[in-house]
Each structure stands twice: as C-alpha cells, then as structure tokens.
Amino acid sequence: MAAAARARFHRLPVRAVDRLTDDAVALTFAVPEELREAFRHAPGQHLALRRSVDGTEVRRTYSICSAVPAGEPPRELRVGVRLVDGGAFSTYAHKEIAVGDEVEVMTPAGRFTLDPAPGHYAAVVGGSGITPVLSIASTLLAREPGARFCLVRSDRTTASTMFLEEVADLKDRYPDRFQLVTVVSREEQQAGLASGRLDKERLAALLPALLPVGEVAGWFLCGPFGLVQGAERALRGLGVRRERVHEEIFHVDDGPVPARPAPAAAPAHSTVTAQLDGRAGTWPVQDGESLLEAVLRNRSDAPYACKGGVCGTCRAFLVQGSVRMDRNFALEPEETEAGYVLACQSHPTTEKVELDFDR
C-alpha cells in the first residue's frame, strides 16, 4: 500500500498582519504557485506553525479562517492567533512577525471539516473557536444557495470578540440564511446582546428556540473544553444523533485528566515499531515517555504539533499491541474504535507496539 500524503512544513511569506482585538491578530500567508496544490484544504482545517526559540523547536496550531476557493487551491491562507500569557509563539506573532517575513507552515490537517451541501447547519463557539467555524460558514453559504447557518458565539466582552467585522459581513451578505446570536460573559446586557455564561442548561433552552434542532444536518462545537462539553451534552439531551456533532477543543485547562493506571500495568521493557513515509523502524521506549517521544528520538520527521492530545496531528493506526492514552480531545469515538491513537498521549501496555502513521 502506498504511503498516504502527510503534512509537511514549507516557508511561506507573510502577506498581512491584521489587528483584530487587543489580544488577537490575523496572519495572512501568500502561497507560491508551486505549493498551492500542497495547501489545498477543507473548511475547518488548521495549520501548524513552527520556529526555534533558544535552540528549542516550538510548534503551535492555528485554524484557517478564510473561505475555501471553489474548484482551485488557495493563493493565500489566513489564521487567527490569540495572545496567550507566556505563549512562546503567540507572543512572537503579536510582537515580531511583520509583512515580508517567512514562517514555517505545515500543510493543512484536521478533521473538523464540512463538505458543503444544502441543508441547515449550526455552530456553538467560544472565544477563538470562531476561527475554523468562520471558514466553514463562509464557504458553505458562498457555495450552497440552499444552505442555512446558525451561529451561537460566546465571548468575554465585545472588545475581545475576534472577527467581529467578518461575521457581521456574513450577516449582511446572507440576511435570510445566516443567523447570529452573541453572548458576552463579562459585560452587562446590551441592545442585541445577551449576557452570562453559555452552559448546558442555557443551551438546552436556547437552541430549540432558534432552530429546528432535529433537522440540523451538522453541528460544529469549538472552543474551551467546558463550553464544548456543555454544548455536546445539551444536544444529546435534545436527541441529536452523535454522528451529526463535530467537536474541536481549543483549551483544555478545565478538562479532566483521566487517572493513570497503576505503574504495574506497563511492561518493564517495550519497543515501538513505526511505519512513516513508507519506512519502518523499531526502537526502545524509555520509562515514562510517550510513543511519539520514542519515535522522535529516531525519526525527527514524525508528525506532531501540540503534544497535548488536542490537534490530532500525531494520529496513528495501532497495528499491534495495546496502549494507554492519557488524554484524547482530538479523536472521535469511531476513530478509536477503528484502532487509531494519539501517539503523543500513548504509552505501551504490551512489550511490543506497532504504529502506522501512513494510514
């Protein structure tokens, strides 16, 4: 079987740096003609950016917010970057990146996507979770005259709301097909804006009042763990089928970390065999390290971005053996049932483990 096409890094020039809020910018990259096909993507996918800081490689993943051109690969790509306290890459993006600079950008990845088709769609997003959904909504509405989209977004304040103008433009351009509800959590109620926190109970009451929940073809939930979990539980309580719900977690500080099994569950000595770009190798797994770390010691080209179980870049098929995953905020239940794991979160529970990154 031929190796599947895998995400790779390329240097792209920065075409624009736009200030969105006091703590958020949008970076636009120009895509050279010879790389346009490599950067062809689906609405909702993301890019990993990398740089070296004091000799240490830093990678961060940011979602593409621009609409996807119909029938042709992109000439430019736009991502949103929110400043994180102490964030090595977000600080660099806010304070140093300028037009004309070149940044190492990985080709698009991610499965939080939509194949545009007629129907009713909806999203519940929080904060920077608007980024991939902006691409999904703008692409869908531009391509499908028979499609409708309802967006429920939560932000701390109006001033901290990313892509305010872009979302307003969708409302102006598609007044009969785009519905917007904005909730701010740290401001008093204003004209046209609700206030407070979007939790499971509030969403369970709000969503049926906005649209026919059972007729929605696809739900897109994106943002902090608590918001996404609450929205998913609200939809489940409203009878929405699991296969219609798509989730992407942006922040997991409030997410539970599963308790680890007793140390005795791990073998004293174990090896990992990894298939990567059609080449396989077998190496020892050191005590306490993840399978990704074991592979990276020998194959620096192994795919990864966040190392936190969120982005899914290190997804691999478990060919042999068994593993324990610390956290999983990227794989759908059907993916884990089919045998896929996140290498960055996986630890061996058998002496021999084999992964296939090419599947």
Number of C-alpha atoms within 10 A of each C-alpha: 6 8 14 12 10 18 18 16 15 17 16 21 20 21 18 17 18 12 16 19 17 13 17 22 21 23 23 22 24 18 22 15 11 8 15 16 15 19 24 17 22 23 28 29 23 26 25 23 20 19 17 11 11 7 7 8 9 15 19 20 23 20 28 28 28 25 23 24 16 10 7 11 17 22 16 18 23 23 20 26 25 22 20 12 8 8 12 16 21 19 17 13 19 21 10 9 16 15 13 13 14 16 17 16 23 24 21 22 23 18 19 21 20 20 10 17 15 14 16 19 25 24 25 26 27 26 20 26 26 29 28 27 30 24 24 29 28 22 22 25 22 17 15 13 13 12 18 20 24 21 22 21 23 27 25 17 15 17 12 18 23 26 21 14 11 14 18 11 13 19 15 11 13 16 11 10 16 21 17 17 15 17 23 24 16 13 15 11 13 10 5 8 13 16 18 16 16 25 16 20 13 14 21 19 12 15 19 13 10 13 16 10 18 12 11 18 17 19 25 25 29 29 24 21 22 20 24 26 19 19 29 23 18 21 23 14 12 15 11 20 12 12 12 13 19 19 25 24 21 21 18 16 10 10 14 10 11 10 8 11 10 7 10 8 12 18 14 13 14 18 19 24 20 28 21 22 17 13 10 12 13 16 15 15 24 14 13 11 14 23 27 25 20 22 25 14 12 12 14 9 12 20 22 23 21 16 19 18 26 23 29 24 28 20 25 24 21 22 15 15 14 17 21 18 18 18 19 20 19 22 20 15 11 10 13 14 10 11 13 21 25 33 29 30 23 21 25 26 19 19 16 19 22 22 24 21 23 19 18
